[in-house]
Amino acid sequence: MAITDYTDYKWDAASTVLTVDGIQPTAYASGDIFTLTFTNDLVTISMDIFGHGITIIHHDGSATFQLNLTALDEVYLTILKNYDPADTHVIDVMTPVEHVHIDSAYLPKLPPVGVGSDAPSRQLEFNTPKAIAEPAAA
């Protein structure tokens, strides 16, 4: 059966607004602006030998948030100047479809530093005990 009715979806990465501690980056590295990876499944199934299943609900919202910037960006330079692994950072992202909010993100180590033939990129990998991803407000 042919699809005769369709929606013309549009995605514009430039519609994404991201802030770290209230500062909006302006010089992203090539590729993804960021990735948010949750640490654990929120539901797992445990089976016994007879096939009886038990659903286990996990309340673990921990995640890793990787932000890809160039070394010239104000967010990176501010973190580099004042770096303390015990500092917490607030991250807020609004994409065309999601709102991601992290109240306490930790940067346990500075990213690798290097210089090559391309613009120098820095991948800041934050860890958080709780990340919230929800639909963007309509």
C-alpha positions in Angstrom: 0.0 0.0 0.0 1.4 3.4 -1.0 1.6 6.2 1.4 -0.6 9.0 0.0 -0.8 11.3 3.1 2.4 12.6 4.6 3.7 15.4 6.8 6.6 17.5 5.6 8.8 17.3 8.7 11.4 20.0 9.2 14.4 20.0 11.6 16.7 23.0 12.0 19.6 22.4 14.4 20.0 26.2 14.6 16.7 26.2 16.6 18.4 24.5 19.5 19.2 26.8 22.4 21.7 25.4 24.9 23.2 27.1 28.0 25.7 26.0 30.6 25.6 28.1 33.8 23.6 30.7 31.9 26.2 31.1 29.1 25.1 30.2 25.5 27.9 28.6 23.5 28.6 30.2 20.1 31.4 28.0 18.7 30.5 24.4 18.4 32.7 21.7 17.1 31.6 19.8 13.9 29.2 16.9 14.3 26.6 16.7 17.1 26.2 19.7 19.3 25.6 17.4 22.3 24.6 13.9 23.2 22.7 12.9 26.3 23.1 9.2 27.3 21.1 7.8 30.3 23.1 5.4 32.4 20.6 2.7 33.1 17.3 1.3 31.8 14.3 2.4 33.9 12.7 -1.0 33.6 14.3 -4.4 33.4 12.7 -7.9 33.4 14.0 -10.7 35.6 13.0 -14.3 34.7 13.2 -17.4 36.8 13.8 -20.9 35.3 10.1 -21.5 35.0 9.5 -18.4 32.9 7.9 -16.3 35.7 8.8 -12.7 35.0 9.4 -9.9 37.5 9.4 -6.4 36.2 12.0 -4.3 38.1 11.4 -0.5 38.2 14.6 1.5 38.5 14.6 5.1 39.7 18.0 6.0 38.3 17.9 9.1 36.2 21.7 9.4 36.0 23.3 10.4 32.7 26.3 11.5 30.7 26.0 14.8 28.8 28.7 15.4 26.2 29.0 18.9 24.8 31.1 19.4 21.7 32.7 22.9 21.5 35.7 24.5 19.9 38.5 25.5 22.2 37.7 29.2 21.4 34.2 29.1 22.9 33.4 31.1 26.0 31.8 28.2 27.9 35.0 26.1 27.5 37.3 29.0 28.3 35.3 29.9 31.5 35.3 26.3 32.7 39.0 26.0 31.9 39.9 29.2 33.8 37.9 28.2 37.0 38.0 24.4 36.7 37.1 22.5 39.9 35.8 18.9 39.5 33.6 19.4 42.6 31.7 22.4 41.0 28.2 21.8 39.8 26.9 23.2 36.5 23.4 23.8 35.3 22.7 22.7 31.7 19.5 23.6 29.8 18.8 22.6 26.3 15.7 23.3 24.1 15.5 21.5 20.8 12.5 21.7 18.4 11.1 18.6 20.2 12.8 18.2 23.6 13.6 20.1 26.7 16.6 18.8 28.6 17.4 20.1 32.0 20.2 19.2 34.4 20.5 20.9 37.7 23.7 19.4 38.9 26.2 18.3 36.3 29.8 17.5 37.2 32.8 17.7 34.9 35.1 15.0 36.6 38.0 15.8 34.3 39.0 18.3 31.6 38.7 17.0 28.0 41.8 16.0 26.0 43.6 18.9 24.6 45.2 18.8 21.1 45.9 20.9 18.1 45.8 19.7 14.5 44.8 20.8 11.0 41.2 21.5 12.0 39.7 23.9 14.5 40.6 22.5 18.0 37.6 20.8 19.5 36.9 20.0 23.1 34.4 17.3 24.2 33.2 18.2 27.7 31.7 15.1 29.3 29.5 16.0 32.2 28.0 13.4 34.7 24.8 14.0 36.5 22.8 12.0 39.1 19.6 13.2 37.3 18.8 14.4 33.8 15.3 15.3 32.7 14.2 15.0 29.1 10.7 16.0 28.3 8.7 17.2 25.3 9.2 20.8 24.4 6.3 23.1 25.2 4.0 23.6 22.3 
